[in-house]
Amino acid sequence: MPTTPPTPTAAPAALAASESAPRPSSLIHTVYGEFVRRLGGWISIADLIALMAELDVDAPAVRSAISRLKKAGTLLQERRDGTGYRLSPAMDPVFEEGDRRIFHSLEPAALADGWVVAVFSVPESERAHRHTLRSRLSWLGFGNAAPGVWLAPARLLPDARRLLARLGLDGYVHLFLSAEYAGFTDLRTAVAAWWDFPAIEAQYAAFTDAWRPAATDLRGRRTDPDPAEAFRAYVPMLTQWRRLPYLDPGLPEPLLPADWNAVAARAVFTDLHDRLAGPSLGHVEKVTGLPSATRHQEP
């Protein structure tokens, strides 16, 4: 580890990713979800701007992103010693679901656990709901077996129920639990048609290519990285990673392609999370002055 503090505007090359910069709103979403929730749920706009500057996002871009998140109902303005923003209570279940998917759904499901099947029918006069259902089920990791028929490993049933109820779409959908496949086509062949494996693998490959050098660098260090350095690497890393557990439903291993590259990507994510999450939180505490006694437990 370098003996002098890293520069305040960019992560050192060893911990920087080659991926193009995420959108400011996505980075802010990560900062709130991973840090601000653990420090009381509120942050001043001045402190948020200071943190985002370390991620190479300037103040006008932060204010513009905050305005959009406020308009969407994600953030609520609240004045304390200064102007700041807290997460809307409506976002609590969204972030709790994210914790489960991002940090605790890293292993493939068991084939014996069965499937959740979603069947929906939407009148032509309400076709917008049809598009929303397709996009949200796909975002949850469901595969499309036939028009209006989607399925996923059974462990996604609670997430599906919560999401559909939250969006007011539960009246259009029937959910079933199925223990086993009894069709005519080989299940492995069928699954390859229901999910876009090449697209999922491409996203995993992009993540691994971007962040494996940082994981390798950290494994070679005997001490933890500087907290500011950790923060500048961890936030964009987590921002890139957090969409992947939604695209990938965690299908049972016997149904996956040979050399499924999610395994390597998950190892890189786990290494970086284990080494960077704690120092990053410490850095946010230092910048904001928010007391560590208000931390939530690690998700």
C-alpha positions, 0 to 999 in steps of 0.5 A: 500500500502506498505510504502517501494518501491517494489523490482525492479525485480518482481511484489508483490505477490498481483499483480502477476498472476499465468500464465506462463511468456509471450514471450519476443517479446509479452511483447515488443509488449505490451510496444510499443503499450501501452506506446512507441506510446504515448511517440513519438514512439521511445525508446533507447535499454538501456531503453527498457532493463531496463524496460524489466528487471523489467518483469524478461526478461534479456538483451540477450532475449530482444536483440534476440526478438528485432532482430526478430521484426526488421527482421519482419518489426515491428521495425526500428533501429534509432540512437538518443543520443543512439541506439534505435528502433521505430515502423515501420509506417506500424504498425500504422494501426495494433496498431490502430485496436488493440486499437479498439478491445482491449479497445472499443469492450468489449460489445456484438454486437446487434443481429439487427445489422446483419452479415458480411459474407466472401466467398472465393475461392482460386485455388489449386496452391495457397493453401497457401493463403487459409490457410492464409485466414482461419487463419486470419479470425479465428484470427479476430473472424470469425466463419466457417459456411461452407468450404470457408464461414465465418461470424461475427457480422457486426461491424467487417466489417471494420477490415476485409476489412483493414486486407485483403487489408493489406495482399493482400488477398482482391482479393480472398474474397467477403464480404456481409452484411446480416441483419438477419438469415433466415435458418432452424436450430435454430440460437443459435444452428448453432452459437455454431457449427460455433465458438468454445465456450469451447476454448474461455471460457477456455481462459477467465477462465485462464485470470480471474483465473490469474488476479482476485486476483490482481483486488480484491487487488486493490479494497481494496486499498485507493491509487494507486499502486506504478508506478513501481509495476503497470507496472510490473503487467499491462504489463503481464496482458495486454499481456495476455488479448489482444488476447482475443478480437480477439478470441471472436467476441462479439456475440449478447448476445441471442446467447451466452452460459448460464453463458458466462464467458467473462463478469467476465473476462472483469470486471477484465480487466476493473478494472485493466486497470483503476487502472494500466494504468496511473501509468504504463505510468508514470513509463515508462516516468520516466525510459525513460525521454521521455516528457509527452507532446508527449503523444497520447490520451488514446485509 
